[in-house]
């Protein structure tokens, strides 16, 4: 999360490895409570809202470096996601913010901090492990007879679509699980560059996959339950009219300050 006075010093490989090893059992415990180890997440937003009780807010941020944030106000836990990012990244950002929420962390998550801030890196690891559980990744590779030493763009794109993540997220997860193939995997990163966006779109369509994951949605969305809970609490006199109004204004101000 964005902290005042934080130094932009890149994390070492040892620090990243230690952080990842700390996250793995946290994800295992989380999955045991909410989903099997070999089951992929079918609908991130629906699960976070209906099963885990978070309120989701999405709109395009003026600053593209902002991936999302978590806030807690008057007992309401709200996760904001930048809908100006590709949908695959939005799913990842949602679980990234879920990590901050379960750890009681608030603040703004910036893409530029992912390799500099240990908690941001842990949140990335959490999201990666939730969306791409090791058991299921290995199973997918075995079933599809994928040779990581000769990994094709089509393999990555199809895997990306299966797990519902961004192109770069698949590569990052494979590097975590199969570091022996890091040289080949890193060579495949370049396709994610904005300068090659048209090529990625073309290759995605040629692979018979949807381009939805690689496109921003730019939509404005607020969980219906968020407004309904505020209204219910007001009707039942659990919160005052002033408090209800301040919560509504909070959402509106988030859109005014950060949205289009």
C-alpha positions as CSV (number, residue, x, y, z in Angstrom):
1,X,0.0,0.0,0.0
2,X,1.1,3.6,-0.6
3,X,3.0,4.8,2.5
4,X,4.5,8.2,3.1
5,X,8.3,8.3,3.0
6,X,8.6,4.8,1.5
7,X,11.9,4.3,-0.4
8,X,11.6,2.8,-3.9
9,X,14.2,0.1,-3.4
10,X,13.6,-3.1,-5.3
11,X,13.1,-6.2,-3.3
12,X,15.8,-8.8,-3.5
13,X,15.2,-12.3,-4.9
14,X,15.7,-13.6,-1.3
15,X,13.1,-11.2,0.0
16,X,10.7,-12.2,-2.7
17,X,11.2,-15.9,-2.0
18,X,10.7,-15.5,1.7
19,X,7.5,-13.5,1.1
20,X,6.2,-16.1,-1.3
21,X,6.9,-18.9,1.2
22,X,5.0,-17.0,3.8
23,X,2.0,-16.5,1.6
24,X,1.6,-20.2,0.4
25,X,0.2,-21.5,3.8
26,X,-2.0,-18.4,4.1
27,X,-3.6,-19.2,0.7
28,X,-3.9,-22.9,1.6
29,X,-5.8,-22.0,4.7
30,X,-8.0,-19.5,2.8
31,X,-8.8,-22.0,0.1
32,X,-9.6,-24.7,2.6
33,X,-12.3,-22.4,4.0
34,X,-13.7,-21.2,0.7
35,X,-12.8,-23.5,-2.2
36,X,-10.9,-26.8,-3.1
37,X,-7.2,-26.6,-4.0
38,X,-7.8,-27.9,-7.5
39,X,-10.8,-25.6,-8.3
40,X,-10.3,-22.4,-10.3
41,X,-12.2,-19.2,-9.5
42,X,-15.1,-19.0,-11.9
43,X,-16.3,-15.5,-11.0
44,X,-14.0,-13.3,-8.9
45,X,-16.3,-10.4,-8.3
46,X,-19.3,-12.6,-7.5
47,X,-17.3,-14.6,-5.0
48,X,-15.8,-11.6,-3.3
49,X,-19.3,-10.0,-3.0
50,X,-21.6,-12.9,-2.3
51,X,-19.4,-15.4,-0.6
52,X,-16.9,-13.2,1.2
53,X,-19.1,-10.2,1.9
54,X,-16.9,-7.4,0.3
55,X,-18.4,-4.5,-1.5
56,X,-16.9,-4.0,-5.0
57,X,-16.5,-0.6,-6.6
58,X,-15.0,-0.3,-10.1
59,X,-14.3,2.7,-12.3
60,X,-11.4,3.9,-14.4
61,X,-8.8,5.8,-12.4
62,X,-7.2,9.0,-13.8
63,X,-3.8,7.6,-12.7
64,X,-3.2,4.4,-14.6
65,X,-0.6,3.4,-12.0
66,X,-3.4,2.8,-9.4
67,X,-4.6,-0.8,-9.4
68,X,-7.0,-0.5,-6.5
69,X,-7.4,0.0,-2.8
70,X,-9.3,-1.3,0.2
71,X,-11.1,0.8,2.7
72,X,-13.0,0.1,5.9
73,X,-15.6,2.6,7.1
74,X,-18.3,2.1,9.7
75,X,-18.0,-1.7,9.4
76,X,-18.2,-1.7,5.6
77,X,-15.3,-3.3,3.7
78,X,-15.0,-1.9,0.2
79,X,-12.6,-3.0,-2.5
80,X,-12.0,-0.5,-5.4
81,X,-10.6,-1.8,-8.7
82,X,-9.4,0.3,-11.6
83,X,-11.6,-0.7,-14.5
84,X,-9.3,1.2,-16.8
85,X,-7.0,-1.8,-16.6
86,X,-7.5,-5.0,-18.6
87,X,-10.2,-7.3,-17.2
88,X,-7.6,-10.0,-16.4
89,X,-5.7,-7.5,-14.3
90,X,-8.9,-6.4,-12.6
91,X,-9.5,-9.9,-11.4
92,X,-5.9,-10.1,-10.1
93,X,-6.2,-6.6,-8.4
94,X,-9.4,-7.7,-6.7
95,X,-7.6,-10.6,-4.9
96,X,-4.7,-8.4,-4.3
97,X,-6.9,-6.1,-2.4
98,X,-8.6,-9.0,-0.6
99,X,-5.2,-9.8,0.9
100,X,-4.9,-6.3,2.2
101,X,-8.5,-6.5,3.6
102,X,-7.9,-9.7,5.5
103,X,-4.8,-8.2,7.0
104,X,-6.5,-5.0,7.9
105,X,-4.4,-2.9,5.6
106,X,-5.8,0.2,3.9
107,X,-4.3,2.5,1.3
108,X,-3.7,2.8,-2.4
109,X,-2.0,0.0,-4.4
110,X,0.2,1.2,-7.2
111,X,1.6,-0.9,-10.0
112,X,4.9,0.8,-9.6
113,X,5.2,-0.5,-6.0
114,X,4.8,-4.2,-6.7
115,X,8.5,-4.9,-6.7
116,X,9.5,-2.3,-4.1
117,X,7.0,-2.9,-1.2
118,X,7.0,-6.2,0.6
119,X,3.3,-6.1,1.4
120,X,2.4,-5.2,-2.2
121,X,4.5,-8.2,-3.3
122,X,2.8,-10.5,-0.8
123,X,-0.6,-9.3,-2.1
124,X,0.5,-10.2,-5.7
125,X,1.6,-13.6,-4.5
126,X,-1.7,-14.1,-2.7
127,X,-3.7,-13.2,-5.9
128,X,-1.5,-15.4,-8.0
129,X,-1.9,-18.4,-5.8
130,X,-5.7,-17.9,-5.5
131,X,-6.3,-17.6,-9.2
132,X,-3.6,-20.1,-10.3
133,X,-3.3,-22.7,-7.6
134,X,-0.1,-24.8,-8.0
135,X,-2.0,-28.1,-8.1
136,X,-4.2,-26.9,-10.9
137,X,-1.4,-25.3,-12.9
138,X,0.6,-28.5,-12.9
139,X,-2.5,-30.5,-13.8
140,X,-3.2,-28.2,-16.7
141,X,0.4,-28.5,-18.0
142,X,0.3,-32.3,-17.8
143,X,-3.1,-32.6,-19.5
144,X,-2.2,-30.3,-22.3
145,X,1.3,-31.8,-22.7
146,X,3.0,-28.4,-22.5
147,X,6.8,-28.4,-22.8
148,X,8.0,-25.4,-20.8
149,X,11.4,-25.6,-22.4
150,X,9.7,-24.8,-25.7
151,X,6.7,-22.7,-24.5
152,X,4.6,-21.3,-27.3
153,X,2.7,-18.0,-27.2
154,X,-0.5,-20.0,-27.9
155,X,0.2,-22.2,-24.8
156,X,0.4,-19.0,-22.6
157,X,-2.7,-17.4,-24.2
158,X,-4.8,-20.5,-23.7
159,X,-3.6,-20.9,-20.1
160,X,-4.3,-17.3,-19.5
161,X,-7.9,-17.7,-20.7
162,X,-8.4,-20.8,-18.7
163,X,-7.4,-19.2,-15.4
164,X,-8.9,-15.8,-16.2
165,X,-5.8,-13.7,-15.6
166,X,-3.5,-11.4,-17.6
167,X,-0.9,-12.6,-20.0
168,X,1.9,-11.4,-17.7
169,X,0.3,-13.0,-14.7
170,X,0.6,-16.5,-16.2
171,X,4.2,-16.0,-17.0
172,X,5.0,-14.7,-13.5
173,X,3.2,-17.7,-11.9
174,X,5.1,-20.2,-14.1
175,X,8.4,-18.6,-13.2
176,X,7.5,-19.0,-9.5
177,X,6.6,-22.7,-10.0
178,X,9.3,-23.6,-12.6
179,X,12.3,-21.4,-12.0
180,X,14.5,-23.8,-14.0
181,X,12.7,-22.4,-17.2
182,X,13.1,-18.7,-16.2
183,X,15.1,-17.8,-19.3
184,X,12.5,-19.1,-21.8
185,X,9.6,-17.7,-19.7
186,X,11.2,-14.2,-19.5
187,X,11.6,-14.1,-23.2
188,X,7.9,-14.5,-23.6
189,X,7.1,-11.4,-21.5
190,X,7.7,-8.9,-24.3
191,X,4.3,-9.7,-25.9
192,X,2.6,-7.9,-23.0
193,X,4.1,-4.6,-23.9
194,X,1.6,-1.9,-25.1
195,X,3.6,-1.6,-28.3
196,X,2.6,-5.2,-29.2
197,X,-1.0,-4.9,-28.1
198,X,-2.3,-5.5,-31.6
199,X,-0.1,-8.6,-31.9
200,X,-1.4,-10.0,-28.6
201,X,-5.0,-9.4,-29.7
202,X,-4.3,-11.1,-33.1
203,X,-2.6,-14.1,-31.4
204,X,-5.4,-14.4,-28.9
205,X,-8.0,-14.6,-31.6
206,X,-5.9,-17.0,-33.6
207,X,-5.7,-19.3,-30.5
208,X,-9.5,-19.3,-30.5
209,X,-9.7,-17.3,-27.2
210,X,-11.7,-14.2,-26.2
211,X,-9.9,-10.9,-26.1
212,X,-12.0,-9.7,-23.1
213,X,-9.2,-10.4,-20.6
214,X,-6.8,-8.2,-22.4
215,X,-9.1,-5.2,-22.8
216,X,-10.1,-2.6,-20.2
217,X,-13.8,-2.4,-19.3
218,X,-13.9,1.3,-18.3
219,X,-17.2,0.7,-16.5
220,X,-18.5,2.2,-13.3
221,X,-19.9,-0.3,-10.9
222,X,-21.0,-0.3,-7.2
223,X,-22.2,-3.4,-5.4
224,X,-26.0,-3.2,-5.1
225,X,-25.6,-4.7,-1.6
226,X,-23.5,-1.7,-0.5
227,X,-26.3,0.7,-1.1
228,X,-29.0,-1.7,0.2
229,X,-27.0,-2.3,3.4
230,X,-26.7,1.5,4.0
231,X,-30.4,2.0,3.5
232,X,-31.3,-1.0,5.7
233,X,-29.0,0.2,8.5
234,X,-30.6,3.7,8.2
235,X,-34.2,2.3,8.3
236,X,-33.4,0.1,11.3
237,X,-31.8,3.1,13.0
238,X,-28.4,1.5,13.3
239,X,-26.8,4.5,11.6
240,X,-27.9,8.1,11.4
241,X,-29.1,9.9,8.3
242,X,-25.9,11.8,8.4
243,X,-23.8,8.6,8.5
244,X,-25.8,7.1,5.7
245,X,-25.3,10.2,3.6
246,X,-21.6,10.3,4.3
247,X,-21.2,6.7,3.1
248,X,-23.0,7.5,-0.1
249,X,-20.9,10.6,-0.5
250,X,-17.8,8.5,0.0
251,X,-18.6,6.4,-3.1
252,X,-19.5,9.4,-5.1
253,X,-16.3,11.3,-4.1
254,X,-14.2,8.2,-5.1
255,X,-15.7,8.4,-8.5
256,X,-15.2,12.2,-8.7
257,X,-11.6,12.2,-7.5
258,X,-10.4,9.0,-9.3
259,X,-12.8,8.3,-12.1
260,X,-13.2,9.6,-15.6
